[in-house]
């Protein structure tokens, strides 16, 4: 261990909230879970494989396995469902943990490109020891908020399907929901990545993701995922989806140091799965992005039909064209409607 740096085992036990006192065999025995299943579960969470005789588990690990076993015994989740849920938790929390450590490191280091000094590491450990009890409820609170929002969306989707079954609304294929889906893609990102150093490029990407995320949330949509130079968002209504697309394009166009974006948006049935979205509508939105000019929004025929009567929006058809895997499509450009002056003589 380098001089001045804390003991990794002590840090691990501090953050795990207990002593590493059990082997994998002990954890299986105490939680009464099969060996093969615990192995699948461990890998799904994204943890490295541990030798059977390594003291690598805490009371908290055993308690977690016992909770999972109870959920399975009560029929809430089957084995495959538990593994899928663990994978979702693992992938989400991996990114969150890396983000938190990087954030603290950048705050405590003079040069963010340099590894944190021994003093910075000690400061991070001190913060963790003193305030982890404050951070943990925030994570649970955010999860509950997002769970409530997801539950509300599921109820709304069920109500829409029931209305469609009564003939009072538009129907979607079984298992799908009618959704507005959009991609926003930074223009000339490859060229920019050659011109900027890693830190400058990371700051541009972070600003883009933060800006898009704030816009999507404030307009009432959901950020599905970020892909570096691209974000995928969705909204329940065509109007909200169109508004998100326009605001993203307008906001980023005003930033002289950031490339413009191209936005493609489509409306139709999608399959929500594990927090992501799949289906022809998603593929169409991605294809429309490649048709858009920098700073513009291109939409499909379904969304155009839903927005064409909005008085403050302008939907203009452009040339029909073939799109790989989807045949001939009719795209349109979405813009703000030109404001008319009150005095006709102006």
HELIX and SHEET records of a PDB file:
HELIX    1   1 UNK A    8  UNK A   16  1                                   9    
HELIX    2   2 UNK A   24  UNK A   31  1                                   8    
HELIX    3   3 UNK A   35  UNK A   45  1                                  11    
HELIX    4   4 UNK A   59  UNK A   73  1                                  15    
HELIX    5   5 UNK A   79  UNK A  108  1                                  30    
HELIX    6   6 UNK A  118  UNK A  165  1                                  48    
HELIX    7   7 UNK A  189  UNK A  195  1                                   7    
HELIX    8   8 UNK A  198  UNK A  219  1                                  22    
HELIX    9   9 UNK A  238  UNK A  253  1                                  16    
HELIX   10  10 UNK A  280  UNK A  291  1                                  12    
HELIX   11  11 UNK A  301  UNK A  307  1                                   7    
SHEET    1   A 5 UNK A 222  UNK A 226  0                                        
SHEET    2   A 5 UNK A 230  UNK A 235 -1                                        
SHEET    3   A 5 UNK A 177  UNK A 186 -1                                        
SHEET    4   A 5 UNK A 261  UNK A 273 -1                                        
SHEET    5   A 5 UNK A 276  UNK A 278 -1                                        
SHEET    1   B 7 UNK A 222  UNK A 226  0                                        
SHEET    2   B 7 UNK A 230  UNK A 235 -1                                        
SHEET    3   B 7 UNK A 177  UNK A 186 -1                                        
SHEET    4   B 7 UNK A 261  UNK A 273 -1                                        
SHEET    5   B 7 UNK A 297  UNK A 299  1                                        
SHEET    6   B 7 UNK A 332  UNK A 336 -1                                        
SHEET    7   B 7 UNK A 313  UNK A 317 -1                                        
SHEET    1   C 2 UNK A 321  UNK A 323  0                                        
SHEET    2   C 2 UNK A 327  UNK A 329 -1                                        
END                                                                             
